[in-house]
Amino acid sequence: MTEKVLVQARLPAALVRELDELLKEGYYRDRTEAISDAIRRLIETFSKRDRISKTVRLYLMGKLPQDRTLDDAPTIENIEEFRRVIIELYGTDRVDEVLNKMRRRIP
């Protein structure tokens, strides 16, 4: 059996009501199972992102210093490859346009 750790969190009442509806519909046995599944999915989602997407997302979330340049970014090994991927993902390599598109995707 895996070790269990108690994690306490305050959630909006409306969110808990929706969670309880999922329980009533039989999707999960209890809140613990549902919340564990949600956290597992969140971790899976973020772990699948490529390094460029992670770097951009962390920057937008304020987790990386905003005075960094592409040359400083630790996860970017080849600037031309980075530019190619950015153009492929966002249709442009213009920083302002890419950031605007990324900001719209962050919840």
Contacts in CASP RR format, 6 or more apart in sequence:
PFRMAT RR
TARGET T0000
AUTHOR 0000-0000-0000
METHOD contacts of the structure
MODEL  1
MTEKVLVQARLPAALVRELDELLKEGYYRDRTEAISDAIRRLIETFSKRD
RISKTVRLYLMGKLPQDRTLDDAPTIENIEEFRRVIIELYGTDRVDEVLN
KMRRRIP
11 19 0 8 1.000
16 31 0 8 1.000
19 31 0 8 1.000
19 34 0 8 1.000
19 35 0 8 1.000
20 31 0 8 1.000
22 28 0 8 1.000
22 34 0 8 1.000
23 29 0 8 1.000
23 30 0 8 1.000
23 31 0 8 1.000
23 34 0 8 1.000
27 34 0 8 1.000
28 34 0 8 1.000
28 37 0 8 1.000
46 54 0 8 1.000
49 57 0 8 1.000
50 85 0 8 1.000
51 75 0 8 1.000
51 76 0 8 1.000
52 75 0 8 1.000
52 76 0 8 1.000
52 82 0 8 1.000
52 85 0 8 1.000
52 86 0 8 1.000
53 89 0 8 1.000
54 75 0 8 1.000
55 64 0 8 1.000
55 73 0 8 1.000
55 75 0 8 1.000
55 76 0 8 1.000
56 98 0 8 1.000
56 102 0 8 1.000
57 102 0 8 1.000
57 106 0 8 1.000
58 64 0 8 1.000
59 66 0 8 1.000
59 68 0 8 1.000
60 99 0 8 1.000
60 102 0 8 1.000
60 103 0 8 1.000
60 106 0 8 1.000
61 106 0 8 1.000
64 73 0 8 1.000
70 76 0 8 1.000
70 79 0 8 1.000
70 82 0 8 1.000
71 79 0 8 1.000
76 82 0 8 1.000
83 93 0 8 1.000
86 92 0 8 1.000
86 93 0 8 1.000
86 98 0 8 1.000
87 93 0 8 1.000
90 97 0 8 1.000
90 98 0 8 1.000
90 101 0 8 1.000
90 102 0 8 1.000
92 98 0 8 1.000
END
